[in-house]
Amino acid sequence: MAQFTAKDVQALRKATGVGMMDAKRALVECDGDMDKARDLLREKGLADAKKRAGRDANEGTVGFYVHQPSGYPTVGVIVELASETDFVAKSDRFQKMAHDVAMHIAAAQPKWVRTEDVPGELVDREKEMIAREAMASGKPERIVERIVDGRIKSFYKEHVLYEQEYIRTDQYEGKVGDMVTELAASMGENIGVRRFARLAVGEQEA
């Protein structure tokens, strides 16, 4: 029989945001192994979050961040984080997520929220340019295809919010999209970034 204490259940609840019975069941299923139980709940939560992704999310909040390196604002970001209910939108965790995503955007400078937001013609041009460069260097066709795929993934990681690695690795290690999805999983709602805007002194609009 799995050996764990009430403190273990409470710690797992705090780490994952699930209810007491879900935490207890996960520990039983994983023979009291906290790390395995956390992974199990995370996988289940992400699967459930994907099922909820099609539900309407018409509530939410506007998060903001202002960067003041010299004592006055030079970069400002606003981001709309959507949820299904105002109950979730008002929660501290949800409000913190909106602020954290805005702070990330200020530093990482993404241009789009999701890969599907990137204009198709832009992706096609990038692929053509990469392929021409690779073929000009004498690479075989099968290698060219791999190079194109790899470079496009790098393009997404640089310019797409959900594909970027979250900048505060001391708080979360992984992509911004995964961080938002995990919040959705733990809160039991469809949660997502709808849009954002970033302004910086002296930067030209792309």
Contact map, one row per residue, 1 for C-alpha under 8 A:
11100000000000000000000000010010000000000000000000000000000000000000000000000000000000000000000000000000000000000000000000000000000000000000000000000000000000000000000000000000000000000000000000000000000000
11110000000000000000000000110111000000000000000000000000000000000000000000000000000000000000000000000000000000000000000000000000000000000000000000000000000000000000000000000000000000000000000000000000000000
11111000000000000000000000000011000000000000000000000000000000000000000000000000000000000000000000000000000000000000000000000000000000000000000000000000000000000000000000000000000000000000000000000000000000
01111101100000000000000000100001000000000000000000000000000000000000000000000000000000000000000000000000000000000000000000000000000000000000000000000000000000000000000000000000000000000000000000000000000000
00111111100000000000000000000000000000000000000000000000000000000000000000000000000000000000000000000000000000000000000000000000000000000000000000000000000000000000000000000000000000000000000000000000000000
00011111110000000000000000000000000000000000000000000000000000000000000000000000000000000000000000000000000000000000000000000000000000000000000000000000000000000000000000000000000000000000000000000000000000
00001111111000000000000000000000000000000000000000000000000000000000000000000000000000000000000000000000000000000000000000000000000000000000000000000000000000000000000000000000000000000000000000000000000000
00011111111100000000000000000000010000000000000000000000000000000000000000000000000000000000000000000000000000000000000000000000000000000000000000000000000000000000000000000000000000000000000000000000000000
00011111111110000001001100100000000000000000000000000000000000000000000000000000000000000000000000000000000000000000000000000000000000000000000000000000000000000000000000000000000000000000000000000000000000
00000111111111000001000000000000000000000000000000000000000000000000000000000000000000000000000000000000000000000000000000000000000000000000000000000000000000000000000000000000000000000000000000000000000000
00000011111111100000000000000000000000000000000000000000000000000000000000000000000000000000000000000000000000000000000000000000000000000000000000000000000000000000000000000000000000000000000000000000000000
00000001111111111000001000000000010011000000000000000000000000000000000000000000000000000000000000000000000000000000000000000000000000000000000000000000000000000000000000000000000000000000000000000000000000
00000000111111111111001000000000000000000000000000000000000000000000000000000000000000000000000000000000000000000000000000000000000000000000000000000000000000000000000000000000000000000000000000000000000000
00000000011111111100000000000000000000000000000000000000000000000000000000000000000000000000000000000000000000000000000000000000000000000000000000000000000000000000000000000000000000000000000000000000000000
00000000001111111000000000000000000001000000000000000000000000000000000000000000000000000000000000000000000000000000000000000000000000000000000000000000000000000000000000000000000000000000000000000000000000
00000000000111111100000000000000000001001100000000000000000000000000000000000000000000000000000000000000000000000000000000000000000000000000000000000000000000000000000000000000000000000100000000000000000000
00000000000111111110000000000000000000000000000000000000000000000000000000000000000000000000000000000000000000000000000000000000000000000000000000000000000000000000000000000000000000000110000000000000000000
00000000000011011111011000000000000000000000000000000000000000000000000000000000000000000000000000000000000000000000000000000000000000000000000000000000000000000000000000000000000000000110000000000000000000
00000000000010001111111000000000000000000000000000000000000000000000000000000000000000000000000000000000000000000000000000000000000000000000000000000000000000000000000000000000000000000000000000000000000000
00000000110010000111111100000000000000000000000000000000000000000000000000000000000000000000000000000000000000000000000000000000000000000000000000000000000000000000000000000000000000000000000000000000000000
00000000000000000011111110000000000000000000000000000000000000000000000000000000000000000000000000000000000000000000000000000000000000000000000000000000000000000000000000000000000000000000000000000000000000
00000000000000000111111111000000000000000000000000000000000000000000000000000000000000000000000000000000000000000000000000000000000000000000000000000000000000000000000000000000000000000000000000000000000000
00000000100110000111111111100000000010001000000000000000000000000000000000000000000000000000000000000000000000000000000000000000000000000000000000000000000000000000000000000000000000000000000000000000000000
00000000100000000001111111110000000000000000000000000000000000000000000000000000000000000000000000000000000000000000000000000000000000000000000000000000000000000000000000000000000000000000000000000000000000
00000000000000000000111111111000000000000000000000000000000000000000000000000000000000000000000000000000000000000000000000000000000000000000000000000000000000000000000000000000000000000000000000000000000000
00000000000000000000011111111100000011011000000000000000000000000000000000000000000000000000000000000000000000000000000000000000000000000000000000000000000000000000000000000000000000000000000000000000000000
01010000100000000000001111111111110010000000000000000000000000000000000000000000000000000000000000000000000000000000000000000000000000000000000000000000000000000000000000000000000000000000000000000000000000
11000000000000000000000111111111000000000000000000000000000000000000000000000000000000000000000000000000000000000000000000000000000000000000000000000000000000000000000000000000000000000000000000000000000000
00000000000000000000000011111111000010000000000000000000000000000000000000000000000000000000000000000000000000000000000000000000000000000000000000000000000000000000000000000000000000000000000000000000000000
01000000000000000000000001111111110110000000000000000000000000000000000000000000000000000000000000000000000000000000000000000000000000000000000000000000000000000000000000000000000000000000000000000000000000
11100000000000000000000000111111100000000000000000000000000000000000000000000000000000000000000000000000000000000000000000000000000000000000000000000000000000000000000000000000000000000000000000000000000000
01110000000000000000000000111111110010000000000000000000000000000000000000000000000000000000000000000000000000000000000000000000000000000000000000000000000000000000000000000000000000000000000000000000000000
00000000000000000000000000100111111110000000000000000000000000000000000000000000000000000000000000000000000000000000000000000000000000000000000000000000000000000000000000000000000000000000000000000000000000
00000001000100000000000000100101111111000000000000000000000000000000000000000000000000000000000000000000000000000000000000000000000000000000000000000000000000000000000000000000000000000000000000000000000000
00000000000000000000000000000000111111100000000000000000000000000000000000000000000000000000000000000000000000000000000000000000000000000000000000000000000000000000000000000000000000000000000000000000000000
00000000000000000000000000000100111111110000000000000000000000000000000000000000000000000000000000000000000000000000000000000000000000000000000000000000000000000000000000000000000000000000000000000000000000
00000000000100000000001001101101111111111000000000000000000000000000000000000000000000000000000000000000000000000000000000000000000000000000000000000000000000000000000000000000000000000000000000000000000000
00000000000100110000000001000000011111111100000000000000000000000000000000000000000000000000000000000000000000000000000000000000000000000000000000000000000000000000000000000000000000000000000000000000000000
00000000000000000000000000000000001111111110000000000000000000000000000000000000000000000000000000000000000000000000000000000000000000000000000000000000000000000000000000000000000000000000000000000000000000
00000000000000000000000001000000000111111111000000000000000000000000000000000000000000000000000000000000000000000000000000000000000000000000000000000000000000000000000000000000000000000000000000000000000000
00000000000000010000001001000000000011111111100000000000000000000000000000000000000000000000000000000000000000000000000000000000000000000000000000000000000000000000000000000000000000000000000000000000000000
00000000000000010000000000000000000001111111110000000000000000000000000000000000000000000000000000000000000000000000000000000000000000000000000000000000000000000000000000000000000001001000000000000000000000
00000000000000000000000000000000000000111111111000000000000000000000000000000000000000000000000000000000000000000000000000000000000000000000000000000000000000000000000000000000000000000000000000000000000000
00000000000000000000000000000000000000011111111100000000000000000000000000000000000000000000000000000000000000000000000000000000000000000000000000000000000000000000000000000000000000000000000000000000000000
00000000000000000000000000000000000000001111111110000000000000000000000000000000000000000000000000000000000000000000000000000000000000000000000000000000000000000000000000000000000001001100000000000000000000
00000000000000000000000000000000000000000111111111000000000000000000000000000000000000000000000000000000000000000000000000000000000000000000000000000000000000000000000000000000000011001000000000000000000000
00000000000000000000000000000000000000000011111111100000000000000000000000000000000000000000000000000000000000000000000000000000000000000000000000000000000000000000000000000000000000000000000000000000000000
00000000000000000000000000000000000000000001111111110000000000000000000000000000000000000000000000000000000000000000000000000000000000000000000000000000000000000000000000000000000000001000000000000000000000
00000000000000000000000000000000000000000000111111111000000000000000000000000000000000000000000000000000000000000000000000000000000000000000000000000000000000000000000000000000000011011001110000000000000000
00000000000000000000000000000000000000000000011111111000000000000000000000000000000000000000000000000000000000000000000000000000000000000000000000000000000000000000000000000000000000000000000000000000000000
00000000000000000000000000000000000000000000001111111100000000000000000000000000000000000000000000000000000000000000000000000000000000000000000000000000000000000000000000000000000000000000000000000000000000
00000000000000000000000000000000000000000000000111111110000000000000000000000000000000000000000000000000000000000000000000000000000000000000000000000000000000000000000000000000000000000000110000000000000000
00000000000000000000000000000000000000000000000011111110000000000000000000000000000000000000000000000000000000000000000000000000000000000000000000000000000000000000000000000000000000000000011000000000000000
00000000000000000000000000000000000000000000000000111111000000000000000000000000000000000000000000000000000000000000000000000000000000000000000000000000000000000000000000000000000000000000010000000000000000
00000000000000000000000000000000000000000000000000011111100000000000000000000000000100000000000000000000000000000000000000000000000000000000000000000000000000000000000000000000000000000000010000000000000000
00000000000000000000000000000000000000000000000000000111110000000000000000000000000100000000000000000000000000000000000000000000000000000000000000000000000000000000000000000000000000000000010000000000000000
00000000000000000000000000000000000000000000000000000011111100000000000000000000011110000000000000000000000000000000000000000000000000000000000000000000000000000000000000000000000000000000011000000000000000
00000000000000000000000000000000000000000000000000000001111100000000000000000000011110000000000000000000000000000000000000000000000000000000000000000000000000000000000000000000000000000000000000000000000000
00000000000000000000000000000000000000000000000000000000111110000000000000000000011111001000000000000000000000000000000000000000000000000000000000000000000000000000000000000000000000000000000000000000000000
00000000000000000000000000000000000000000000000000000000111111000000000000000001111111011000000000000000000000000000000000000000000000000000000000000000000000000000000000000000000000000000000000000000000000
00000000000000000000000000000000000000000000000000000000001111100000000000000001110000001100001001000000000000000000000000000000000000000000000000000000000000000000000000000000000000000000000000000000000000
00000000000000000000000000000000000000000000000000000000000111110000000000000111100000000000000001000000000000000000000000000000000000000000000000000000000000000000000000000000000000000000000000000000000000
00000000000000000000000000000000000000000000000000000000000011111000000000000111100000000000001001101100000000000000000000000000000000000000000000000000000000000000000000000000000000000000000000000000000000
00000000000000000000000000000000000000000000000000000000000001111100000000011110000000000000000001100110000000000000000000000000000000000000000000000000000000000000000000000000000000000000000000000000000000
00000000000000000000000000000000000000000000000000000000000000111110000000011100000000000000000000100110010000000000000000000000000000000000000000000000000000000000000000000000000000000000000000000000000000
00000000000000000000000000000000000000000000000000000000000000011111000011111000000000000000000000000010000000000000000000000000000000000000000000000000000000000000000000000000000000000000000000000000000000
00000000000000000000000000000000000000000000000000000000000000001111100011110000000000000000000000000000010000000000000000000000000000000000000000000000000000000000000000000000000000000000000000000000000000
00000000000000000000000000000000000000000000000000000000000000000111111111100000000000000000000000000000000000000000000000000000000000000000000000000000000000000000000000000000000000000000000000000000000000
00000000000000000000000000000000000000000000000000000000000000000011111111000000000000000000000000000000000000000000000000000000000000000000000000000000000000000000000000000000000000000000000000000000000000
00000000000000000000000000000000000000000000000000000000000000000001111110000000000000000000000000000000000000000000000000000000000000000000000000000000000000000000000000000000000000000000000000000000000000
00000000000000000000000000000000000000000000000000000000000000000001111110000000000000000000000000000000000000000000000000000000000000000000000000000000000000000000000000000000000000000000000000000000000000
00000000000000000000000000000000000000000000000000000000000000000001111111000000000000000000000000000000000000000000000000000000000000000000000000000000000000000000000000000000000000000000000000000000000000
00000000000000000000000000000000000000000000000000000000000000000111111111110000000000000000000000000000000000000000000000000000000000000000000000000000000000000000000000000000000000000000000000000000000000
00000000000000000000000000000000000000000000000000000000000000000111100111110000000000000000000000000000000000000000000000000000000000000000000000000000000000000000000000000000000000000000000000000001100000
00000000000000000000000000000000000000000000000000000000000000000111000011111000000000000000000000000000010000000000000000000000000000000000000000000000000000000000000000000000000000000000000000000111100000
00000000000000000000000000000000000000000000000000000000000000011110000011111100000000000000000000000000010000000000000000000000000000000000000000000000000000000000000000000000000000000000000000000111000000
00000000000000000000000000000000000000000000000000000000000000011100000000111110000000000000000000000110110000000000000000000000000000000000000000000000000000000000000000000000000000000000000000011110000000
00000000000000000000000000000000000000000000000000000000000001111000000000011111000000000000000000000100000000000000000000000000000000000000000000000000000000000000000000000000000000000000000000011100000000
00000000000000000000000000000000000000000000000000000000000001110000000000001111100000000000000001001100000000000000000000000000000000000000000000000000000000000000000000000000000000000000000011111000000000
00000000000000000000000000000000000000000000000000000000000111100000000000000111110000000000000001000000000000000000000000000000000000000000000000000000000000000000000000000000000000000000000011110000000000
00000000000000000000000000000000000000000000000000000000000111100000000000000011111000000000000001000000000000000000000000000000000000000000000000000000000000000000000000000000000000000000001111100000000000
00000000000000000000000000000000000000000000000000000000111110000000000000000001111100001000000000000000000000000000000000000000000000000000000000000000000000000000000000000000000000000000011111000000000000
00000000000000000000000000000000000000000000000000000000111100000000000000000000111111011000000000000000000000000000000000000000000000000000000000000000000000000000000000000000000000000000111100000000000000
00000000000000000000000000000000000000000000000000000011111100000000000000000000011111010000000000000000000000000000000000000000000000000000000000000000000000000000000000000000000000000000111000000000000000
00000000000000000000000000000000000000000000000000000000111100000000000000000000001111111000000000000000000000000000000000000000000000000000000000000000000000000000000000000000000000000000000000000000000000
00000000000000000000000000000000000000000000000000000000001100000000000000000000001111111100000000000000000000000000000000000000000000000000000000000000000000000000000000000000000000000000000000000000000000
00000000000000000000000000000000000000000000000000000000000000000000000000000000000011111110000000000000000000000000000000000000000000000000000000000000000000000000000000000000000000000000000000000000000000
00000000000000000000000000000000000000000000000000000000000100000000000000000000001111111110010000000000000000000000000000000000000000000000000000000000000000000000000000000000000000000010000000000000000000
00000000000000000000000000000000000000000000000000000000001110000000000000000000011011111110011000000000000000000000000000000000000000000000000000000000000000000000000000000000000000000000000000000000000000
00000000000000000000000000000000000000000000000000000000000010000000000000000000000001111111011000000000000000000000000000000000000000000000000000000000000000000000000000000000000000000000000000000000000000
00000000000000000000000000000000000000000000000000000000000000000000000000000000000000111111111000000000000000000000000000000000000000000000000000000000000000000000000000000000000000000000000000000000000000
00000000000000000000000000000000000000000000000000000000000000000000000000000000000000000111111100000000000000000000000000000000000000000000000000000000000000000000000000000000000000000000000000000000000000
00000000000000000000000000000000000000000000000000000000000000000000000000000000000000000011111110000000000000000000000000000000000000000000000000000000000000000000000000000000000000000000000000000000000000
00000000000000000000000000000000000000000000000000000000000000000000000000000000000000011111111111000000000000000000000000000000000000000000000000000000000000000000000000000000000000100000000000000000000000
00000000000000000000000000000000000000000000000000000000000010100000000000000000000000001111111111100000000000000000000000000000000000000000000000000000000000000000000000000000000000000000000000000000000000
00000000000000000000000000000000000000000000000000000000000000000000000000000000000000000001111111110000000000000000000000000000000000000000000000000000000000000000000000000000000000000000000000000000000000
00000000000000000000000000000000000000000000000000000000000000000000000000000000000000000000111111111000000000000000000000000000000000000000000000000000000000000000000000000000000100000000000000000000000000
00000000000000000000000000000000000000000000000000000000000011110000000000000011100000000000011111111100000000000000000000000000000000000000000000000000000000000000000000000000000000000000000000000000000000
00000000000000000000000000000000000000000000000000000000000000111000000000000000000000000000001111111110000000000000000000000000000000000000000000000000000000000000000000000000000000000000000000000000000000
00000000000000000000000000000000000000000000000000000000000000000000000000000000000000000000000111111111000000000000000000000000000000000000000000000000000000000000000000000000000000000000000000000000000000
00000000000000000000000000000000000000000000000000000000000000100000000000000010000000000000000011111111100000000000000000000000000000000000000000000000000000000000000000000001000000000000000000000000000000
00000000000000000000000000000000000000000000000000000000000000111000000000001110000000000000000001111111110000000000000000000000000000000000000000000000000000000000000000000000000000000000000000000000000000
00000000000000000000000000000000000000000000000000000000000000011100000000001000000000000000000000111111111000000000000000000000000000000000000000000000000000000000000000000000000000000000000000000000000000
00000000000000000000000000000000000000000000000000000000000000000000000000000000000000000000000000011111111110000000000000000000000000000000000000000000000000000000011100000000000000000000000000000000000000
00000000000000000000000000000000000000000000000000000000000000000000000000001000000000000000000000001111111111000000000000000000000000000000000000000000000000001000000000000000000000000000000000000100000000
00000000000000000000000000000000000000000000000000000000000000001010000000111000000000000000000000000111111110000000000000000000000000000000000000000000000000000000000000000000000000000000000000000100000000
00000000000000000000000000000000000000000000000000000000000000000000000000000000000000000000000000000011111110000000000000000000000000000000000000000000000000000000001000000000000000000000000000000000000000
00000000000000000000000000000000000000000000000000000000000000000000000000000000000000000000000000000001111111000000000000000000000000000000000000000000000000000000001000000000000000000000000000000000000000
00000000000000000000000000000000000000000000000000000000000000000000000000000000000000000000000000000001111111100000000000000000000000000000000000000000000000100000000000000000000000000000000000000100000000
00000000000000000000000000000000000000000000000000000000000000000000000000000000000000000000000000000000100111111000000000000000000000000000000000000000000001111000000000000000000000000000000000000000000000
00000000000000000000000000000000000000000000000000000000000000000000000000000000000000000000000000000000000011111000000000000000000000000000000000000000000000111000000000000000000000000000000000000000000000
00000000000000000000000000000000000000000000000000000000000000000000000000000000000000000000000000000000000001111110110000000000000000000000000000000000000000111000000000000000000000000000000000000000000000
00000000000000000000000000000000000000000000000000000000000000000000000000000000000000000000000000000000000001111110100000000000000000000000000000000000000000011100000000000000000000000000000011110000000000
00000000000000000000000000000000000000000000000000000000000000000000000000000000000000000000000000000000000000011111110000000000000000000000000000000000000000011110000000000000000000000000000000000000000000
00000000000000000000000000000000000000000000000000000000000000000000000000000000000000000000000000000000000000011111110000000000000000000000000000000000000100010110000000000000000000000000000000000000000000
00000000000000000000000000000000000000000000000000000000000000000000000000000000000000000000000000000000000000000111111000000000000000000000000000000000000000000000000000000000000000000000000000000000000000
00000000000000000000000000000000000000000000000000000000000000000000000000000000000000000000000000000000000000011111111000000000000000000000000000000000000000000000000000000000000000000000000000000000000000
00000000000000000000000000000000000000000000000000000000000000000000000000000000000000000000000000000000000000010111111101100000000000000000000000000000000000000000000000000000000000000000000000000000000000
00000000000000000000000000000000000000000000000000000000000000000000000000000000000000000000000000000000000000000001111111100000000000000000000000000000000000000000000000000000000000000000000000000000000000
00000000000000000000000000000000000000000000000000000000000000000000000000000000000000000000000000000000000000000000011111110000000000000000000000000000000000000000000000000000000000000000000000000000000000
00000000000000000000000000000000000000000000000000000000000000000000000000000000000000000000000000000000000000000000001111111000000000000000000000000000000000000000000000000000000000000000000000000000000000
00000000000000000000000000000000000000000000000000000000000000000000000000000000000000000000000000000000000000000000011111111100000000000000000000000000000000000000000000000000000000000000000000000000000000
00000000000000000000000000000000000000000000000000000000000000000000000000000000000000000000000000000000000000000000011111111110000000000000000000000001000000000000000000000000000000000000000000000000000000
00000000000000000000000000000000000000000000000000000000000000000000000000000000000000000000000000000000000000000000000111111111000000000000000000000000000000000000000000000000000000000000000000000000000000
00000000000000000000000000000000000000000000000000000000000000000000000000000000000000000000000000000000000000000000000011111111100000000000000000000000000000000000000000000000000000000000000000000000000000
00000000000000000000000000000000000000000000000000000000000000000000000000000000000000000000000000000000000000000000000001111111110000000000000000000001000000000000000000000000000000000000000000000000000000
00000000000000000000000000000000000000000000000000000000000000000000000000000000000000000000000000000000000000000000000000111111111000000000000000010001000000000000000000000000000000000000000000000000000000
00000000000000000000000000000000000000000000000000000000000000000000000000000000000000000000000000000000000000000000000000011111111100000000000000000000000000000000000000000000000000000000000000000000000000
00000000000000000000000000000000000000000000000000000000000000000000000000000000000000000000000000000000000000000000000000001111111110000000000000000000000000000000000000000000000000000000000000000000000000
00000000000000000000000000000000000000000000000000000000000000000000000000000000000000000000000000000000000000000000000000000111111111000000000000110010000000000000000000000000000000000000000000000000000000
00000000000000000000000000000000000000000000000000000000000000000000000000000000000000000000000000000000000000000000000000000011111111100000000110110000000000000000000000000000000000000000000000000000000000
00000000000000000000000000000000000000000000000000000000000000000000000000000000000000000000000000000000000000000000000000000001111111110000000000000000000000000000000000000000000000000000000000000000000000
00000000000000000000000000000000000000000000000000000000000000000000000000000000000000000000000000000000000000000000000000000000111111111000000000000000000000000000000000000000000000000000000000000000000000
00000000000000000000000000000000000000000000000000000000000000000000000000000000000000000000000000000000000000000000000000000000011111111110000100100000000000000000000000000000000000000000000000000000000000
00000000000000000000000000000000000000000000000000000000000000000000000000000000000000000000000000000000000000000000000000000000001111111111100100000000000000000000000000000000000000000000000000000000000000
00000000000000000000000000000000000000000000000000000000000000000000000000000000000000000000000000000000000000000000000000000000000111111110000000000000000000000000000000000000000000000000000000000000000000
00000000000000000000000000000000000000000000000000000000000000000000000000000000000000000000000000000000000000000000000000000000000011111110000000000000000000000000000000000000000000000000000000000000000000
00000000000000000000000000000000000000000000000000000000000000000000000000000000000000000000000000000000000000000000000000000000000001111111000000000000000000000000000000000000000000000000000000000000000000
00000000000000000000000000000000000000000000000000000000000000000000000000000000000000000000000000000000000000000000000000000000000001111111101100000000000000000000000000000000000000000000000000000000000000
00000000000000000000000000000000000000000000000000000000000000000000000000000000000000000000000000000000000000000000000000000000000000100111111100000000000000000000000000000000000000000000000000000000000000
00000000000000000000000000000000000000000000000000000000000000000000000000000000000000000000000000000000000000000000000000000000000000100011111110000000000000000000000000000000000000000000000000000000000000
00000000000000000000000000000000000000000000000000000000000000000000000000000000000000000000000000000000000000000000000000000000000000000001111111000000000000000000000000000000000000000000000000000000000000
00000000000000000000000000000000000000000000000000000000000000000000000000000000000000000000000000000000000000000000000000000000000000000011111111100000000000000000000000000000000000000000000000000000000000
00000000000000000000000000000000000000000000000000000000000000000000000000000000000000000000000000000000000000000000000000000000001001100011111111110000000000000000000000000000000000000000000000000000000000
00000000000000000000000000000000000000000000000000000000000000000000000000000000000000000000000000000000000000000000000000000000001000000000111111111000000000000000000000000000000000000000000000000000000000
00000000000000000000000000000000000000000000000000000000000000000000000000000000000000000000000000000000000000000000000000000000000000000000011111111100000000000000000000000000000000000000000000000000000000
00000000000000000000000000000000000000000000000000000000000000000000000000000000000000000000000000000000000000000000000000000000011001000000001111111110000000000000000000000000000000000000000000000000000000
00000000000000000000000000000000000000000000000000000000000000000000000000000000000000000000000000000000000000000000000000000010011000000000000111111111000000000000000000000000000000000000000000000000000000
00000000000000000000000000000000000000000000000000000000000000000000000000000000000000000000000000000000000000000000000000000000000000000000000011111111100000000000000000000000000000000000000000000000000000
00000000000000000000000000000000000000000000000000000000000000000000000000000000000000000000000000000000000000000000000000000000000000000000000001111111110000000000000000000000000000000000000000000000000000
00000000000000000000000000000000000000000000000000000000000000000000000000000000000000000000000000000000000000000000000000000000010000000000000000111111111000000000000000000000000000000000000000000000000000
00000000000000000000000000000000000000000000000000000000000000000000000000000000000000000000000000000000000000000000000000100110000000000000000000011111111100000000000000000000000000000000000000000000000000
00000000000000000000000000000000000000000000000000000000000000000000000000000000000000000000000000000000000000000000000000000000000000000000000000001111111110000000000000000000000000000000000000000000000000
00000000000000000000000000000000000000000000000000000000000000000000000000000000000000000000000000000000000000000000000000000000000000000000000000000111111111000000000000000000000000000000000000000000000000
00000000000000000000000000000000000000000000000000000000000000000000000000000000000000000000000000000000000000000000000000000000000000000000000000000011111111100000000000000000000000000000000000000000000000
00000000000000000000000000000000000000000000000000000000000000000000000000000000000000000000000000000000000000000010000000000000000000000000000000000001111111110011000000000000000000000000000000000000000000
00000000000000000000000000000000000000000000000000000000000000000000000000000000000000000000000000000000000000000000000000000000000000000000000000000000111111111011100000000000000000000000000000000000000000
00000000000000000000000000000000000000000000000000000000000000000000000000000000000000000000000000000000000001000000000000000000000000000000000000000000011111110011000000000000000000000000000000000000000000
00000000000000000000000000000000000000000000000000000000000000000000000000000000000000000000000000000000000011110000000000000000000000000000000000000000001111111011000000000000000000000000000000000000000000
00000000000000000000000000000000000000000000000000000000000000000000000000000000000000000000000000000000000001111110000000000000000000000000000000000000000111111111000000000000000000000000000000000000000000
00000000000000000000000000000000000000000000000000000000000000000000000000000000000000000000000000000000100001111100000000000000000000000000000000000000000010111111000000000001100000000000000000000000000000
00000000000000000000000000000000000000000000000000000000000000000000000000000000000000000000000000000000000000001110000000000000000000000000000000000000000000011111000000000011110000000000000000000000000000
00000000000000000000000000000000000000000000000000000000000000000000000000000000000000000000000000000000000000000110000000000000000000000000000000000000000111111111100000000011100000000000000000000000000000
00000000000000000000000000000000000000000000000000000000000000000000000000000000000000000000000000000000000000000000000000000000000000000000000000000000000111111111110000000011100000000000000000000000000000
00000000000000000000000000000000000000000000000000000000000000000000000000000000000000000000000000000000000000000000000000000000000000000000000000000000000010000011111000001111000000000000000000000000000000
00000000000000000000000000000000000000000000000000000000000000000000000000000000000000000000000000000001000000000000000000000000000000000000000000000000000000000001111110011111000000000000000000000000000000
00000000000000000000000000000000000000000000000000000000000000000000000000000000000000000000000000000001001100000000000000000000000000000000000000000000000000000000111110000000000000000000000000000000000000
00000000000000000000000000000000000000000000000000000000000000000000000000000000000000000000000000000001000000000000000000000000000000000000000000000000000000000000011111111000000000000000000000000000000000
00000000000000000000000000000000000000000000000000000000000000000000000000000000000000000000000000000000000000000000000000000000000000000000000000000000000000000000011111111100000000000000000000000000000000
00000000000000000000000000000000000000000000000000000000000000000000000000000000000000000000000000000000000000000000000000000000000000000000000000000000000000000000000111111000000000000000000000000000000000
00000000000000000000000000000000000000000000000000000000000000000000000000000000000000000000000000000000000000000000000000000000000000000000000000000000000000000000000111111000000000000000000000000000000000
00000000000000000000000000000000000000000000000000000000000000000000000000000000000000000000000000000000000000000000000000000000000000000000000000000000000000000000010111111100001000000000000000000000000000
00000000000000000000000000000000000000000000000000000000000000000000000000000000000000000000000000000000000000000000000000000000000000000000000000000000000000000000110111111110000000000000000000000000000000
00000000000000000000000000000000000000000000000000000000000000000000000000000000000000000000000000000000000000000000000000000000000000000000000000000000000000000000110010011111011000000000000000000000000000
00000000000000000000000000000000000000000000000000000000000000000000000000000000000000000000000000000000000000000000000000000000000000000000000000000000000000000111110000001111111000000000000000000000000000
00000000000000000000000000000000000000000000000000000000000000000000000000000000000000000000000000001000000000000000000000000000000000000000000000000000000000001111110000000111111100000000000000000000000000
00000000000000000000000000000000000000000000000000000000000000000000000000000000000000000000000000000000000000000000000000000000000000000000000000000000000000001111000000000011111110000000000000000000000000
00000000000000000000000000000000000000000000000000000000000000000000000000000000000000000000000000000000000000000000000000000000000000000000000000000000000000000100000000000111111111000000000000000000000000
00000000000000000000000000000000000000000000000000000000000000000000000000000000000000000000000000000000000000000000000000000000000000000000000000000000000000000000000000010111111111100000000000000000000000
00000000000000000000000000000000000000000000000000000000000000000000000000000000000000000000000010000000000000000000000000000000000000000000000000000000000000000000000000000001111111110000001100000000000000
00000000000000000000000000000000000000000000010010000000000000000000000000000000000000000000000000000000000000000000000000000000000000000000000000000000000000000000000000000000111111111000001100000000000000
00000000000000000000000000000000000000000100110010000000000000000000000000000000000000000000000000000000000000000000000000000000000000000000000000000000000000000000000000000000011111111100000000000000000000
00000000000000000000000000000000000000000000000000000000000000000000000000000000000000000000010000000000000000000000000000000000000000000000000000000000000000000000000000000000001111111110001000000000000000
00000000000000000000000000000000000000000000000010000000000000000000000000000000000000000000000000000000000000000000000000000000000000000000000000000000000000000000000000000000000111111111111100000000000000
00000000000000000000000000000000000000000100110110000000000000000000000000000000000000000000000000000000000000000000000000000000000000000000000000000000000000000000000000000000000011111111100000000000000000
00000000000000011100000000000000000000000000100000000000000000000000000000000000000000000000000000000000000000000000000000000000000000000000000000000000000000000000000000000000000001111111000000000000000000
00000000000000001100000000000000000000000000000000000000000000000000000000000000000000010000000000000000000000000000000000000000000000000000000000000000000000000000000000000000000000111111100000000000000000
00000000000000000000000000000000000000000000000010000000000000000000000000000000000000000000000000000000000000000000000000000000000000000000000000000000000000000000000000000000000000011111110000000000000000
00000000000000000000000000000000000000000000000010010000000000000000000000000000001100000000000000000000000000000000000000000000000000000000000000000000000000000000000000000000000000011011111000000000000000
00000000000000000000000000000000000000000000000010011111100000000000000000000000011100000000000000000000000000000000000000000000000000000000000000000000000000000000000000000000000000010001111100000000000000
00000000000000000000000000000000000000000000000000001000100000000000000000000000111100000000000000000000000000000000000000000000000000000000000000000000000000000000000000000000000110110000111110000000000000
00000000000000000000000000000000000000000000000000000000000000000000000000000000111000000000000000000000000000000000000000000000000000000000000000000000000000000000000000000000000110010000011111000000000000
00000000000000000000000000000000000000000000000000000000000000000000000000000011110000000000000000000000000000001000000000000000000000000000000000000000000000000000000000000000000000000000001111110000000000
00000000000000000000000000000000000000000000000000000000000000000000000000000011110000000000000000000000000000001000000000000000000000000000000000000000000000000000000000000000000000000000000111110000000000
00000000000000000000000000000000000000000000000000000000000000000000000000000011100000000000000000000000000000001000000000000000000000000000000000000000000000000000000000000000000000000000000011111000000000
00000000000000000000000000000000000000000000000000000000000000000000000000001111000000000000000000000000000000001000000000000000000000000000000000000000000000000000000000000000000000000000000011111100000000
00000000000000000000000000000000000000000000000000000000000000000000000000001110000000000000000000000000000000000000000000000000000000000000000000000000000000000000000000000000000000000000000000111110000000
00000000000000000000000000000000000000000000000000000000000000000000000000111100000000000000000000000000110010000000000000000000000000000000000000000000000000000000000000000000000000000000000000011111000000
00000000000000000000000000000000000000000000000000000000000000000000000000111000000000000000000000000000000000000000000000000000000000000000000000000000000000000000000000000000000000000000000000001111101000
00000000000000000000000000000000000000000000000000000000000000000000000001110000000000000000000000000000000000000000000000000000000000000000000000000000000000000000000000000000000000000000000000000111111000
00000000000000000000000000000000000000000000000000000000000000000000000001100000000000000000000000000000000000000000000000000000000000000000000000000000000000000000000000000000000000000000000000000011111000
00000000000000000000000000000000000000000000000000000000000000000000000000000000000000000000000000000000000000000000000000000000000000000000000000000000000000000000000000000000000000000000000000000001111100
00000000000000000000000000000000000000000000000000000000000000000000000000000000000000000000000000000000000000000000000000000000000000000000000000000000000000000000000000000000000000000000000000000011111110
00000000000000000000000000000000000000000000000000000000000000000000000000000000000000000000000000000000000000000000000000000000000000000000000000000000000000000000000000000000000000000000000000000000011111
00000000000000000000000000000000000000000000000000000000000000000000000000000000000000000000000000000000000000000000000000000000000000000000000000000000000000000000000000000000000000000000000000000000001111
00000000000000000000000000000000000000000000000000000000000000000000000000000000000000000000000000000000000000000000000000000000000000000000000000000000000000000000000000000000000000000000000000000000000111
